[in-house]
Amino acid sequence: MITLPFSLKTSVKAIEVSGSSMSPKYEHGDWLIFRTTRYGQSKKPPKLHTLINLVGKVVVIERDDMPGILQIKRAIRVEESALWVEGDNKFASTDSRHWGVVRPHEIRGVVLLRYKRG
């Protein structure tokens, strides 16, 4: 579970990591800053090169079947005009290996940096 405690401004937000699915890169209690995306706000799907540019990056997602729950996963590849995502800790992650691809409108942002909470 990941909590979203506050917004810095409309396009940049902070999020706290809960759990170990992204360990060792991101640990439980780490705080991340992410840039929000507009994929879900547009009637047109993003261009393929936009999705390809996300491969290798850590994204924040909110799946349609889990509204209100944000998850952090790494974009692995583009499939079916959508993203295949996985946690860095394969043994502790529920991800595309379990529920398939993430559609562009489910991508909420891209992680920019990490800072540890005091």
N, C-alpha and C positions, 0 to 999 in steps of 0.2 A: 504494500500500500504506500502511496506517495501523497503527501499533503502539499497544498498550495496555499501558503499563509498570507501572501501579500503580493501586490503588483508594484513594480518600480515605476512603470509607465505603461501605456497601452501595448507597446510592442516588445517589451522585455519583462520577464517574470522570474521569480525565484521559486525553487521547489526543493523539498527535503527528501532525501533518499531513505526509503524504509525497506529493509530486506537485503538479500545478498545476491540477487539475480545478475547484477552488474559488477560483482566483485571479481578481481581486485581493483579494477579501475575506479569504481565508485562504491563506497562502503556505507553501511547503515549509519545514518546521522549526518552524512555529507550534505552540504547545500550546493545547489547548482543554479546558475543563471542560464535561462534559455530565451531565445528569440522566437516569438510566436510566428506562425505561418498563417496565410490566408487561403489555403487550399479549400477549406470547407465553406468559405464565404462566397466563392465564385461559382457561377453557373457552369463555366467551362472547366473541364479537367485541366490540371497542369500539363505542360508540354513534357514529353518523354525526357528531354535533357534535364529538366528541373528535377525529376525523380532520380535520374542517374547521378546527378550532383550530390544527392543525399547518401549514396552508397558509401559505407565506411564511417559515416557520422552517427552520433548518438542522437536519437530523436525522442520526443515526448509524444505519446499517443494516448488517445481516448477512444476505445473501441465502442462501436455501436451497441453491442450487447452488454457493456459494462459502463453505462453513463455515469459521469462524475468521478471515475477512477482513472487517474493519470498513471501511465507506466513509462519507464525509461528502457529503451532497447536500442541495439545497434542495427542500422540498415545494412543488410547483407547483399541484396541484389534486387533488381526490378523484375517482376513477373506479372503478366496479365495487366499491365499499366497500373501496378500497385507495388508496394514494398514488402519484401520478405525481411522480417526482423528477428533477431535473436538476442538473448542476454549473453553477456560475456562469460558468466558462470553457467555452463550448460547443465550442470547437475541441479541447480537451484532455480532455473528459469522456466516459466511458462511463456511460450512465444509462438512464432509462426509454425514451428514444428508440431504444435498442438492445435492451433486454431487457424492456420492458413495466413494468407497475405493481409496486409493492412492497406485499406483504400486511402487515397489521398485526403479525403475529407476527414479521416480519423487522425491525421498527423496534426498535432497541436503546436509543435515547435522543434527547434534544433538547439541542443545544448552548446553553450558558448564557453563556459568555464566553471570550475569547481572551487569552492572555498569551504573549509571546515568550520562548523559552528563551534565557537569558543569553548 
